[in-house]
Amino acid sequence: MALIVTQFLSCKDEQVYQMEQYKNTFALISESDNVARKFHQLGEESIGYIAASMGGTKPTQKDITIHLVEDKSLIDQFNRTNYDTDISKYVKPMPGDKYDIEQFQFNIPAGEIGGRLPIKIRPDGLSPDSSYFIPLRIESFSSYEANEEKSYILYRIKTKNYYALSDATTIYNMRGKYRQQGSPSELEMPGSKIMHPITKNSVRIMAGNEAYVSDVNVFNKLAIVLSINENNQVTISPFKNLEVTQVDGDADFPNIFKIEDDGFKTYKTFLLRYNYVSDGIVIEMKEELRLEFNEEDEIEN
């Protein structure tokens, strides 16, 4: 008798399993933390998408109409879960004047496996030191089932320009020359520098050999901005409070940006000459910054 009952339960479990395999269920597409990350180009309006994907072994027979709604409590939940009381790391809601969602409804047509909702993004003015979310969840849908775990999404906006991405992964190799004003000796200073986009044609780096720390107060005190004009000439200015002076006329470091190709690799290159004041001491800097790149990678970003 026990054997018969066991076989019956086993068959029932198998039937349930088979039904689950055939079930049509859709989900909002995101990474494991329900965040969809996208870089948007500074200086222009661009389109991002919230996408949904249909699962199941059989094609759907009906259209699915999905209606989303903004829910800022999702950001609060994300911040508490990931950063607890460290408010300095909290993600911010995307400012309302920086994006448009014309309608919150989109479809997955019958027989199709996906659909998407467009969002217009205007990233100019966003800080490279903050993360911005557009929080959306499924409010209703017309048919089939929604994956509960993937029924909401945090669309994360990061900025980029031709020279850098805002996620601190753009690292230029540096060949530098360093001298304290008045000293007879000039020191070689190899290293690297993290670069952040500020506007379409400007970026931020730490001055000289100042240590990079992901802290706005450090950037305000010790960072500089490189602005590149249409002729690839560079203007050097303080990010906030640093005393810095651009020095022109150096043939080897003429304050320019250029693309270099050595026949094997291609590089984005800055050649910079400036002086800045650190702890009351004038530092004379000569820098070559180089970043290997290829156009295909940039298109993907």
Secondary structure, DSSP 8 states (H G I E B T S, - for coil): -HHHHHHHHHHHHHHHHHHHHH--EEEE---TTSEEEEEEETTS-EEEEEEEEEESSS--SS-EEEEEEE-THHHHHHHHHHHTT-GGG--EE--GGGEE-S-SEEEE-TT-SEEEEEEEE--TT--TTS-EEEEEEEEEESSSEE-GGGSEEEEEEEEE-SS-BTTS--EEEEEEEEEETT-S--EEEEEEEE-EEEETTEEEEE-TT----S-HHHHHHHEEEEEE-TT-BEEEEESSS--EEE----SSS-SEEEEEE-SS-EEEEEEEEEEEEETTEEEEEEEEEEEE--HHHHHH-
